[in-house]
Amino acid sequence: MANDVVLQGSHIGKWFGRRSERRQVLFDVSVAVHAGECLAVIGGSGSGKSTLTRILLGLETADAGTVTYQGADVTCGSRAAGYQALRRDSGLVYQDPFASLNPRWTVARSVGEPLHLRHPAVAPKRWTRSVWSPRRS
């Protein structure tokens, strides 16, 4: 079987604060997400779940360790091919759905908006049909 690791974080460390108030929030964390898997990050309040997720998605930098997406390094900056591919192919829904999703929008519109941004030919008028209707041969 080929290496099907899509997203990998290796030996991730993160600290916050200055000098005497400096505190480590992530301690040598490693994770691998394989094709077809879904990763759930669980833990108590303040345990580093959001920080780890933001690092894995390239939204925040780690103080130690590396992140790769489809084998390409994500940690070397926004111009890196791995970073650009990860940002193009991923999305994040935060813990508070009302901060991520507009409660006035239909599910079709919520799903359709990022599809339209990625595929402009999928126009808003077609969201319901293109998102939910099965294709007919």
N, CA, C and O atoms as a GROMACS GRO file, in nm:
protein
  548
    1MET      N    1   0.084  -0.119   0.000
    1MET     CA    2   0.000   0.000   0.000
    1MET      C    3   0.088   0.124   0.000
    1MET      O    4   0.184   0.133   0.077
    2ALA      N    5   0.056   0.220  -0.086
    2ALA     CA    6   0.134   0.344  -0.094
    2ALA      C    7   0.112   0.428   0.031
    2ALA      O    8   0.014   0.410   0.104
    3ASN      N    9   0.204   0.519   0.054
    3ASN     CA   10   0.192   0.609   0.168
    3ASN      C   11   0.074   0.702   0.142
    3ASN      O   12   0.081   0.790   0.056
    4ASP      N   13  -0.035   0.684   0.214
    4ASP     CA   14  -0.156   0.763   0.192
    4ASP      C   15  -0.175   0.872   0.298
    4ASP      O   16  -0.288   0.915   0.323
    5VAL      N   17  -0.066   0.915   0.360
    5VAL     CA   18  -0.075   1.024   0.458
    5VAL      C   19  -0.096   1.155   0.382
    5VAL      O   20  -0.016   1.193   0.297
    6VAL      N   21  -0.207   1.221   0.415
    6VAL     CA   22  -0.241   1.346   0.347
    6VAL      C   23  -0.185   1.466   0.424
    6VAL      O   24  -0.125   1.555   0.365
    7LEU      N   25  -0.204   1.466   0.554
    7LEU     CA   26  -0.159   1.576   0.640
    7LEU      C   27  -0.083   1.517   0.756
    7LEU      O   28  -0.131   1.427   0.825
    8GLN      N   29   0.037   1.569   0.779
    8GLN     CA   30   0.120   1.515   0.888
    8GLN      C   31   0.185   1.628   0.965
    8GLN      O   32   0.245   1.720   0.908
    9GLY      N   33   0.173   1.620   1.096
    9GLY     CA   34   0.245   1.710   1.186
    9GLY      C   35   0.343   1.626   1.266
    9GLY      O   36   0.306   1.523   1.322
   10SER      N   37   0.468   1.670   1.272
   10SER     CA   38   0.571   1.593   1.342
   10SER      C   39   0.641   1.677   1.447
   10SER      O   40   0.696   1.783   1.416
   11HIS      N   41   0.637   1.630   1.570
   11HIS     CA   42   0.709   1.691   1.683
   11HIS      C   43   0.677   1.840   1.698
   11HIS      O   44   0.767   1.923   1.714
   12ILE      N   45   0.549   1.873   1.693
   12ILE     CA   46   0.506   2.013   1.701
   12ILE      C   47   0.514   2.062   1.845
   12ILE      O   48   0.466   1.997   1.938
   13GLY      N   49   0.575   2.178   1.861
   13GLY     CA   50   0.582   2.246   1.990
   13GLY      C   51   0.539   2.390   1.973
   13GLY      O   52   0.566   2.452   1.869
   14LYS      N   53   0.472   2.445   2.074
   14LYS     CA   54   0.428   2.584   2.068
   14LYS      C   55   0.433   2.643   2.207
   14LYS      O   56   0.389   2.581   2.304
   15TRP      N   57   0.487   2.765   2.217
   15TRP     CA   58   0.496   2.839   2.341
   15TRP      C   59   0.426   2.972   2.325
   15TRP      O   60   0.421   3.027   2.215
   16PHE      N   61   0.370   3.024   2.433
   16PHE     CA   62   0.310   3.157   2.436
   16PHE      C   63   0.368   3.234   2.553
   16PHE      O   64   0.411   3.175   2.653
   17GLY      N   65   0.370   3.365   2.540
   17GLY     CA   66   0.416   3.450   2.648
   17GLY      C   67   0.562   3.490   2.632
   17GLY      O   68   0.632   3.445   2.541
   18ARG      N   69   0.606   3.576   2.724
   18ARG     CA   70   0.744   3.627   2.721
   18ARG      C   71   0.818   3.589   2.848
   18ARG      O   72   0.761   3.585   2.957
   19ARG      N   73   0.943   3.560   2.831
   19ARG     CA   74   1.039   3.533   2.939
   19ARG      C   75   0.982   3.449   3.052
   19ARG      O   76   0.950   3.332   3.032
   20SER      N   77   0.969   3.508   3.169
   20SER     CA   78   0.927   3.430   3.287
   20SER      C   79   0.782   3.382   3.276
   20SER      O   80   0.744   3.285   3.342
   21GLU      N   81   0.702   3.448   3.194
   21GLU     CA   82   0.562   3.410   3.177
   21GLU      C   83   0.543   3.314   3.061
   21GLU      O   84   0.431   3.273   3.031
   22ARG      N   85   0.652   3.278   2.995
   22ARG     CA   86   0.645   3.189   2.879
   22ARG      C   87   0.597   3.052   2.923
   22ARG      O   88   0.644   2.995   3.021
   23ARG      N   89   0.500   3.000   2.846
   23ARG     CA   90   0.447   2.868   2.882
   23ARG      C   91   0.425   2.786   2.756
   23ARG      O   92   0.377   2.836   2.655
   24GLN      N   93   0.461   2.661   2.765
   24GLN     CA   94   0.447   2.570   2.652
   24GLN      C   95   0.306   2.513   2.652
   24GLN      O   96   0.257   2.465   2.754
   25VAL      N   97   0.241   2.519   2.533
   25VAL     CA   98   0.104   2.467   2.523
   25VAL      C   99   0.096   2.340   2.439
   25VAL      O  100   0.002   2.262   2.454
   26LEU      N  101   0.193   2.317   2.352
   26LEU     CA  102   0.200   2.193   2.275
   26LEU      C  103   0.337   2.130   2.298
   26LEU      O  104   0.440   2.195   2.282
   27PHE      N  105   0.337   2.004   2.335
   27PHE     CA  106   0.459   1.933   2.371
   27PHE      C  107   0.484   1.817   2.275
   27PHE      O  108   0.425   1.710   2.291
   28ASP      N  109   0.570   1.835   2.176
   28ASP     CA  110   0.613   1.727   2.089
   28ASP      C  111   0.495   1.646   2.033
   28ASP      O  112   0.493   1.524   2.043
   29VAL      N  113   0.397   1.716   1.975
   29VAL     CA  114   0.277   1.652   1.922
   29VAL      C  115   0.303   1.604   1.779
   29VAL      O  116   0.352   1.679   1.695
   30SER      N  117   0.269   1.478   1.753
   30SER     CA  118   0.277   1.423   1.618
   30SER      C  119   0.143   1.363   1.581
   30SER      O  120   0.078   1.299   1.664
   31VAL      N  121   0.101   1.384   1.456
   31VAL     CA  122  -0.027   1.334   1.408
   31VAL      C  123  -0.016   1.308   1.258
   31VAL      O  124   0.054   1.380   1.187
   32ALA      N  125  -0.086   1.206   1.212
   32ALA     CA  126  -0.091   1.176   1.069
   32ALA      C  127  -0.236   1.150   1.031
   32ALA      O  128  -0.304   1.069   1.094
   33VAL      N  129  -0.283   1.218   0.928
   33VAL     CA  130  -0.418   1.199   0.877
   33VAL      C  131  -0.405   1.132   0.741
   33VAL      O  132  -0.345   1.187   0.649
   34HIS      N  133  -0.463   1.014   0.730
   34HIS     CA  134  -0.456   0.937   0.606
   34HIS      C  135  -0.577   0.969   0.518
   34HIS      O  136  -0.679   1.017   0.567
   35ALA      N  137  -0.563   0.943   0.390
   35ALA     CA  138  -0.672   0.966   0.295
   35ALA      C  139  -0.798   0.895   0.343
   35ALA      O  140  -0.793   0.778   0.381
   36GLY      N  141  -0.909   0.964   0.343
   36GLY     CA  142  -1.037   0.907   0.384
   36GLY      C  143  -1.064   0.915   0.532
   36GLY      O  144  -1.174   0.881   0.576
   37GLU      N  145  -0.968   0.959   0.611
   37GLU     CA  146  -0.988   0.969   0.756
   37GLU      C  147  -1.040   1.107   0.795
   37GLU      O  148  -1.024   1.205   0.722
   38CYS      N  149  -1.102   1.110   0.910
   38CYS     CA  150  -1.145   1.235   0.972
   38CYS      C  151  -1.076   1.241   1.108
   38CYS      O  152  -1.078   1.144   1.183
   39LEU      N  153  -1.017   1.354   1.140
   39LEU     CA  154  -0.945   1.369   1.265
   39LEU      C  155  -1.027   1.454   1.361
   39LEU      O  156  -1.070   1.564   1.326
   40ALA      N  157  -1.048   1.404   1.481
   40ALA     CA  158  -1.113   1.481   1.587
   40ALA      C  159  -1.007   1.513   1.691
   40ALA      O  160  -0.937   1.423   1.739
   41VAL      N  161  -0.995   1.640   1.725
   41VAL     CA  162  -0.901   1.683   1.828
   41VAL      C  163  -0.985   1.719   1.950
   41VAL      O  164  -1.063   1.814   1.947
   42ILE      N  165  -0.967   1.643   2.057
   42ILE     CA  166  -1.048   1.665   2.177
   42ILE      C  167  -0.957   1.691   2.296
   42ILE      O  168  -0.842   1.646   2.300
   43GLY      N  169  -1.010   1.764   2.393
   43GLY     CA  170  -0.934   1.793   2.513
   43GLY      C  171  -1.004   1.902   2.592
   43GLY      O  172  -1.101   1.963   2.545
   44GLY      N  173  -0.954   1.926   2.708
   44GLY     CA  174  -1.013   2.026   2.796
   44GLY      C  175  -0.989   2.168   2.746
   44GLY      O  176  -0.910   2.191   2.655
   45SER      N  177  -1.059   2.260   2.806
   45SER     CA  178  -1.044   2.401   2.772
   45SER      C  179  -0.899   2.445   2.794
   45SER      O  180  -0.843   2.420   2.900
   46GLY      N  181  -0.840   2.510   2.695
   46GLY     CA  182  -0.704   2.559   2.708
   46GLY      C  183  -0.597   2.454   2.687
   46GLY      O  184  -0.480   2.479   2.716
   47SER      N  185  -0.634   2.336   2.636
   47SER     CA  186  -0.537   2.228   2.619
   47SER      C  187  -0.457   2.237   2.488
   47SER      O  188  -0.365   2.158   2.468
   48GLY      N  189  -0.492   2.331   2.399
   48GLY     CA  190  -0.417   2.349   2.275
   48GLY      C  191  -0.483   2.294   2.150
   48GLY      O  192  -0.420   2.287   2.045
   49LYS      N  193  -0.611   2.255   2.160
   49LYS     CA  194  -0.681   2.199   2.044
   49LYS      C  195  -0.684   2.297   1.927
   49LYS      O  196  -0.646   2.262   1.816
   50SER      N  197  -0.728   2.417   1.952
   50SER     CA  198  -0.737   2.517   1.845
   50SER      C  199  -0.600   2.555   1.793
   50SER      O  200  -0.581   2.574   1.673
   51THR      N  201  -0.503   2.566   1.882
   51THR     CA  202  -0.366   2.600   1.841
   51THR      C  203  -0.311   2.491   1.750
   51THR      O  204  -0.253   2.522   1.646
   52LEU      N  205  -0.327   2.366   1.788
   52LEU     CA  206  -0.280   2.255   1.704
   52LEU      C  207  -0.348   2.257   1.568
   52LEU      O  208  -0.283   2.242   1.465
   53THR      N  209  -0.479   2.274   1.568
   53THR     CA  210  -0.554   2.276   1.442
   53THR      C  211  -0.508   2.390   1.354
   53THR      O  212  -0.490   2.371   1.233
   54ARG      N  213  -0.488   2.508   1.411
   54ARG     CA  214  -0.442   2.623   1.332
   54ARG      C  215  -0.302   2.599   1.276
   54ARG      O  216  -0.273   2.641   1.163
   55ILE      N  217  -0.217   2.534   1.351
   55ILE     CA  218  -0.082   2.502   1.302
   55ILE      C  219  -0.091   2.400   1.188
   55ILE      O  220  -0.024   2.416   1.086
   56LEU      N  221  -0.172   2.297   1.206
   56LEU     CA  222  -0.186   2.194   1.102
   56LEU      C  223  -0.241   2.251   0.972
   56LEU      O  224  -0.209   2.202   0.865
   57LEU      N  225  -0.324   2.354   0.981
   57LEU     CA  226  -0.382   2.415   0.862
   57LEU      C  227  -0.301   2.534   0.810
   57LEU      O  228  -0.343   2.602   0.717
   58GLY      N  229  -0.186   2.559   0.871
   58GLY     CA  230  -0.100   2.666   0.823
   58GLY      C  231  -0.145   2.805   0.860
   58GLY      O  232  -0.096   2.903   0.803
   59LEU      N  233  -0.237   2.816   0.954
   59LEU     CA  234  -0.287   2.948   0.996
   59LEU      C  235  -0.204   3.009   1.107
   59LEU      O  236  -0.216   3.128   1.136
   60GLU      N  237  -0.119   2.929   1.168
   60GLU     CA  238  -0.032   2.973   1.276
   60GLU      C  239   0.098   2.893   1.264
   60GLU      O  240   0.098   2.780   1.214
   61THR      N  241   0.208   2.951   1.310
   61THR     CA  242   0.336   2.881   1.299
   61THR      C  243   0.368   2.809   1.430
   61THR      O  244   0.334   2.855   1.539
   62ALA      N  245   0.434   2.696   1.416
   62ALA     CA  246   0.481   2.621   1.532
   62ALA      C  247   0.619   2.673   1.571
   62ALA      O  248   0.693   2.723   1.486
   63ASP      N  249   0.654   2.662   1.697
   63ASP     CA  250   0.788   2.699   1.742
   63ASP      C  251   0.885   2.583   1.723
   63ASP      O  252   1.007   2.602   1.721
   64ALA      N  253   0.831   2.463   1.708
   64ALA     CA  254   0.913   2.344   1.683
   64ALA      C  255   0.831   2.248   1.598
   64ALA      O  256   0.708   2.249   1.604
   65GLY      N  257   0.898   2.167   1.519
   65GLY     CA  258   0.832   2.065   1.440
   65GLY      C  259   0.801   2.108   1.298
   65GLY      O  260   0.830   2.220   1.257
   66THR      N  261   0.740   2.016   1.225
   66THR     CA  262   0.706   2.041   1.085
   66THR      C  263   0.565   1.994   1.054
   66THR      O  264   0.509   1.910   1.124
   67VAL      N  265   0.509   2.051   0.948
   67VAL     CA  266   0.379   2.009   0.897
   67VAL      C  267   0.395   1.989   0.747
   67VAL      O  268   0.450   2.073   0.678
   68THR      N  269   0.345   1.875   0.698
   68THR     CA  270   0.347   1.850   0.555
   68THR      C  271   0.206   1.817   0.508
   68THR      O  272   0.127   1.756   0.580
   69TYR      N  273   0.178   1.860   0.386
   69TYR     CA  274   0.050   1.830   0.321
   69TYR      C  275   0.082   1.761   0.189
   69TYR      O  276   0.148   1.819   0.103
   70GLN      N  277   0.036   1.641   0.173
   70GLN     CA  278   0.064   1.558   0.056
   70GLN      C  279   0.215   1.552   0.029
   70GLN      O  280   0.260   1.554  -0.086
   71GLY      N  281   0.292   1.545   0.137
   71GLY     CA  282   0.436   1.532   0.129
   71GLY      C  283   0.513   1.662   0.113
   71GLY      O  284   0.636   1.661   0.120
   72ALA      N  285   0.444   1.773   0.092
   72ALA     CA  286   0.511   1.903   0.073
   72ALA      C  287   0.506   1.983   0.204
   72ALA      O  288   0.405   1.984   0.273
   73ASP      N  289   0.616   2.050   0.235
   73ASP     CA  290   0.628   2.127   0.359
   73ASP      C  291   0.533   2.245   0.359
   73ASP      O  292   0.523   2.320   0.262
   74VAL      N  293   0.463   2.261   0.469
   74VAL     CA  294   0.368   2.371   0.487
   74VAL      C  295   0.432   2.482   0.571
   74VAL      O  296   0.389   2.597   0.564
   75THR      N  297   0.534   2.448   0.650
   75THR     CA  298   0.589   2.540   0.749
   75THR      C  299   0.686   2.642   0.693
   75THR      O  300   0.734   2.728   0.768
   76CYS      N  301   0.718   2.637   0.563
   76CYS     CA  302   0.817   2.732   0.511
   76CYS      C  303   0.756   2.858   0.452
   76CYS      O  304   0.823   2.928   0.377
   77GLY      N  305   0.632   2.888   0.483
   77GLY     CA  306   0.574   3.015   0.444
   77GLY      C  307   0.465   3.004   0.340
   77GLY      O  308   0.442   2.899   0.280
   78SER      N  309   0.397   3.117   0.320
   78SER     CA  310   0.279   3.118   0.235
   78SER      C  311   0.310   3.100   0.087
   78SER      O  312   0.219   3.073   0.008
   79ARG      N  313   0.435   3.113   0.047
   79ARG     CA  314   0.470   3.091  -0.093
   79ARG      C  315   0.502   2.945  -0.124
   79ARG      O  316   0.515   2.907  -0.240
   80ALA      N  317   0.514   2.863  -0.020
   80ALA     CA  318   0.546   2.722  -0.038
   80ALA      C  319   0.430   2.649  -0.105
   80ALA      O  320   0.314   2.676  -0.076
   81ALA      N  321   0.463   2.558  -0.194
   81ALA     CA  322   0.361   2.482  -0.268
   81ALA      C  323   0.270   2.404  -0.173
   81ALA      O  324   0.149   2.397  -0.194
   82GLY      N  325   0.328   2.345  -0.068
   82GLY     CA  326   0.248   2.270   0.028
   82GLY      C  327   0.148   2.358   0.100
   82GLY      O  328   0.033   2.319   0.119
   83TYR      N  329   0.191   2.477   0.138
   83TYR     CA  330   0.102   2.571   0.206
   83TYR      C  331  -0.012   2.611   0.113
   83TYR      O  332  -0.129   2.610   0.152
   84GLN      N  333   0.021   2.647  -0.010
   84GLN     CA  334  -0.081   2.691  -0.106
   84GLN      C  335  -0.181   2.580  -0.136
   84GLN      O  336  -0.301   2.605  -0.144
   85ALA      N  337  -0.133   2.457  -0.152
   85ALA     CA  338  -0.224   2.345  -0.178
   85ALA      C  339  -0.314   2.318  -0.057
   85ALA      O  340  -0.433   2.294  -0.073
   86LEU      N  341  -0.257   2.323   0.061
   86LEU     CA  342  -0.335   2.301   0.183
   86LEU      C  343  -0.444   2.406   0.197
   86LEU      O  344  -0.559   2.371   0.224
   87ARG      N  345  -0.412   2.531   0.178
   87ARG     CA  346  -0.510   2.639   0.190
   87ARG      C  347  -0.619   2.627   0.083
   87ARG      O  348  -0.736   2.657   0.109
   88ARG      N  349  -0.581   2.583  -0.035
   88ARG     CA  350  -0.678   2.566  -0.144
   88ARG      C  351  -0.773   2.450  -0.116
   88ARG      O  352  -0.892   2.458  -0.147
   89ASP      N  353  -0.722   2.343  -0.056
   89ASP     CA  354  -0.798   2.220  -0.041
   89ASP      C  355  -0.866   2.201   0.093
   89ASP      O  356  -0.941   2.105   0.111
   90SER      N  357  -0.843   2.290   0.189
   90SER     CA  358  -0.898   2.268   0.323
   90SER      C  359  -0.983   2.384   0.370
   90SER      O  360  -0.980   2.493   0.314
   91GLY      N  361  -1.057   2.357   0.474
   91GLY     CA  362  -1.139   2.459   0.537
   91GLY      C  363  -1.154   2.425   0.684
   91GLY      O  364  -1.123   2.313   0.725
   92LEU      N  365  -1.200   2.518   0.760
   92LEU     CA  366  -1.209   2.500   0.904
   92LEU      C  367  -1.345   2.549   0.950
   92LEU      O  368  -1.388   2.660   0.916
   93VAL      N  369  -1.413   2.467   1.028
   93VAL     CA  370  -1.538   2.507   1.093
   93VAL      C  371  -1.507   2.512   1.241
   93VAL      O  372  -1.476   2.410   1.303
   94TYR      N  373  -1.517   2.630   1.298
   94TYR     CA  374  -1.483   2.648   1.439
   94TYR      C  375  -1.588   2.587   1.530
   94TYR      O  376  -1.697   2.550   1.486
   95GLN      N  377  -1.553   2.576   1.658
   95GLN     CA  378  -1.639   2.511   1.756
   95GLN      C  379  -1.776   2.578   1.767
   95GLN      O  380  -1.876   2.510   1.789
   96ASP      N  381  -1.780   2.708   1.751
   96ASP     CA  382  -1.906   2.782   1.759
   96ASP      C  383  -1.963   2.793   1.618
   96ASP      O  384  -1.915   2.872   1.538
   97PRO      N  385  -2.066   2.714   1.586
   97PRO     CA  386  -2.118   2.716   1.449
   97PRO      C  387  -2.170   2.852   1.407
   97PRO      O  388  -2.170   2.884   1.288
   98PHE      N  389  -2.216   2.935   1.502
   98PHE     CA  390  -2.269   3.065   1.466
   98PHE      C  391  -2.159   3.163   1.427
   98PHE      O  392  -2.186   3.264   1.363
   99ALA      N  393  -2.035   3.132   1.466
   99ALA     CA  394  -1.922   3.214   1.423
   99ALA      C  395  -1.876   3.171   1.284
   99ALA      O  396  -1.811   3.249   1.214
  100SER      N  397  -1.908   3.049   1.242
  100SER     CA  398  -1.864   2.994   1.115
  100SER      C  399  -1.974   2.994   1.009
  100SER      O  400  -1.947   3.011   0.890
  101LEU      N  401  -2.096   2.974   1.052
  101LEU     CA  402  -2.207   2.957   0.960
  101LEU      C  403  -2.313   3.064   0.986
  101LEU      O  404  -2.344   3.096   1.101
  102ASN      N  405  -2.368   3.117   0.880
  102ASN     CA  406  -2.474   3.216   0.892
  102ASN      C  407  -2.605   3.141   0.914
  102ASN      O  408  -2.648   3.067   0.826
  103PRO      N  409  -2.671   3.159   1.030
  103PRO     CA  410  -2.794   3.084   1.058
  103PRO      C  411  -2.908   3.119   0.964
  103PRO      O  412  -3.007   3.045   0.959
  104ARG      N  413  -2.898   3.229   0.889
  104ARG     CA  414  -3.002   3.267   0.795
  104ARG      C  415  -2.987   3.199   0.659
  104ARG      O  416  -3.078   3.202   0.576
  105TRP      N  417  -2.871   3.136   0.637
  105TRP     CA  418  -2.846   3.069   0.509
  105TRP      C  419  -2.895   2.926   0.513
  105TRP      O  420  -2.896   2.861   0.618
  106THR      N  421  -2.935   2.876   0.397
  106THR     CA  422  -2.969   2.735   0.385
  106THR      C  423  -2.840   2.653   0.386
  106THR      O  424  -2.731   2.707   0.366
  107VAL      N  425  -2.853   2.524   0.407
  107VAL     CA  426  -2.736   2.435   0.401
  107VAL      C  427  -2.675   2.442   0.261
  107VAL      O  428  -2.553   2.447   0.246
  108ALA      N  429  -2.761   2.443   0.159
  108ALA     CA  430  -2.712   2.448   0.021
  108ALA      C  431  -2.628   2.574  -0.003
  108ALA      O  432  -2.525   2.566  -0.069
  109ARG      N  433  -2.670   2.686   0.050
  109ARG     CA  434  -2.592   2.809   0.030
  109ARG      C  435  -2.461   2.803   0.108
  109ARG      O  436  -2.357   2.846   0.059
  110SER      N  437  -2.465   2.748   0.231
  110SER     CA  438  -2.343   2.737   0.312
  110SER      C  439  -2.240   2.647   0.246
  110SER      O  440  -2.120   2.676   0.250
  111VAL      N  441  -2.286   2.539   0.184
  111VAL     CA  442  -2.195   2.448   0.114
  111VAL      C  443  -2.159   2.506  -0.023
  111VAL      O  444  -2.046   2.489  -0.070
  112GLY      N  445  -2.255   2.572  -0.085
  112GLY     CA  446  -2.234   2.624  -0.220
  112GLY      C  447  -2.138   2.741  -0.229
  112GLY      O  448  -2.069   2.755  -0.330
  113GLU      N  449  -2.131   2.824  -0.128
  113GLU     CA  450  -2.044   2.941  -0.135
  113GLU      C  451  -1.897   2.905  -0.159
  113GLU      O  452  -1.837   2.959  -0.251
  114PRO      N  453  -1.837   2.814  -0.078
  114PRO     CA  454  -1.698   2.780  -0.107
  114PRO      C  455  -1.682   2.707  -0.240
  114PRO      O  456  -1.578   2.718  -0.305
  115LEU      N  457  -1.785   2.631  -0.282
  115LEU     CA  458  -1.777   2.568  -0.414
  115LEU      C  459  -1.771   2.674  -0.523
  115LEU      O  460  -1.695   2.662  -0.619
  116HIS      N  461  -1.852   2.778  -0.508
  116HIS     CA  462  -1.854   2.887  -0.606
  116HIS      C  463  -1.720   2.962  -0.608
  116HIS      O  464  -1.673   3.002  -0.715
  117LEU      N  465  -1.659   2.981  -0.492
  117LEU     CA  466  -1.530   3.049  -0.487
  117LEU      C  467  -1.423   2.967  -0.558
  117LEU      O  468  -1.335   3.024  -0.624
  118ARG      N  469  -1.430   2.837  -0.545
  118ARG     CA  470  -1.332   2.748  -0.609
  118ARG      C  471  -1.366   2.720  -0.755
  118ARG      O  472  -1.277   2.704  -0.838
  119HIS      N  473  -1.495   2.713  -0.784
  119HIS     CA  474  -1.544   2.682  -0.920
  119HIS      C  475  -1.649   2.787  -0.958
  119HIS      O  476  -1.768   2.764  -0.939
  120PRO      N  477  -1.606   2.901  -1.010
  120PRO     CA  478  -1.700   3.010  -1.040
  120PRO      C  479  -1.817   2.970  -1.132
  120PRO      O  480  -1.921   3.036  -1.130
  121ALA      N  481  -1.801   2.865  -1.211
  121ALA     CA  482  -1.910   2.821  -1.298
  121ALA      C  483  -2.030   2.768  -1.218
  121ALA      O  484  -2.141   2.762  -1.270
  122VAL      N  485  -2.007   2.731  -1.093
  122VAL     CA  486  -2.116   2.687  -1.006
  122VAL      C  487  -2.178   2.814  -0.948
  122VAL      O  488  -2.140   2.861  -0.841
  123ALA      N  489  -2.274   2.866  -1.022
  123ALA     CA  490  -2.337   2.994  -0.986
  123ALA      C  491  -2.435   2.976  -0.870
  123ALA      O  492  -2.489   2.867  -0.851
  124PRO      N  493  -2.458   3.083  -0.793
  124PRO     CA  494  -2.551   3.074  -0.680
  124PRO      C  495  -2.688   3.020  -0.717
  124PRO      O  496  -2.748   2.948  -0.637
  125LYS      N  497  -2.739   3.050  -0.835
  125LYS     CA  498  -2.871   3.001  -0.874
  125LYS      C  499  -2.872   2.850  -0.891
  125LYS      O  500  -2.978   2.787  -0.887
  126ARG      N  501  -2.752   2.789  -0.909
  126ARG     CA  502  -2.743   2.646  -0.930
  126ARG      C  503  -2.702   2.573  -0.802
  126ARG      O  504  -2.686   2.450  -0.805
  127TRP      N  505  -2.685   2.642  -0.690
  127TRP     CA  506  -2.633   2.579  -0.570
  127TRP      C  507  -2.718   2.459  -0.528
  127TRP      O  508  -2.663   2.351  -0.505
  128THR      N  509  -2.848   2.476  -0.518
  128THR     CA  510  -2.932   2.366  -0.474
  128THR      C  511  -2.920   2.247  -0.568
  128THR      O  512  -2.902   2.134  -0.524
  129ARG      N  513  -2.931   2.273  -0.696
  129ARG     CA  514  -2.926   2.165  -0.794
  129ARG      C  515  -2.788   2.099  -0.796
  129ARG      O  516  -2.779   1.976  -0.794
  130SER      N  517  -2.679   2.180  -0.801
  130SER     CA  518  -2.546   2.122  -0.815
  130SER      C  519  -2.496   2.057  -0.686
  130SER      O  520  -2.414   1.965  -0.692
  131VAL      N  521  -2.544   2.102  -0.572
  131VAL     CA  522  -2.498   2.045  -0.446
  131VAL      C  523  -2.579   1.922  -0.408
  131VAL      O  524  -2.522   1.823  -0.362
  132TRP      N  525  -2.710   1.926  -0.427
  132TRP     CA  526  -2.795   1.821  -0.372
  132TRP      C  527  -2.854   1.724  -0.473
  132TRP      O  528  -2.877   1.608  -0.439
  133SER      N  529  -2.878   1.765  -0.594
  133SER     CA  530  -2.946   1.678  -0.691
  133SER      C  531  -2.851   1.575  -0.749
  133SER      O  532  -2.739   1.610  -0.789
  134PRO      N  533  -2.893   1.450  -0.754
  134PRO     CA  534  -2.806   1.349  -0.817
  134PRO      C  535  -2.800   1.374  -0.967
  134PRO      O  536  -2.896   1.421  -1.028
  135ARG      N  537  -2.686   1.341  -1.025
  135ARG     CA  538  -2.671   1.358  -1.171
  135ARG      C  539  -2.747   1.247  -1.242
  135ARG      O  540  -2.751   1.132  -1.197
  136ARG      N  541  -2.805   1.284  -1.350
  136ARG     CA  542  -2.875   1.187  -1.433
  136ARG      C  543  -2.792   1.157  -1.555
  136ARG      O  544  -2.731   1.246  -1.614
  137SER      N  545  -2.789   1.030  -1.594
  137SER     CA  546  -2.709   0.990  -1.710
  137SER      C  547  -2.782   1.022  -1.838
  137SER      O  548  -2.730   0.995  -1.946
   0.00000   0.00000   0.00000
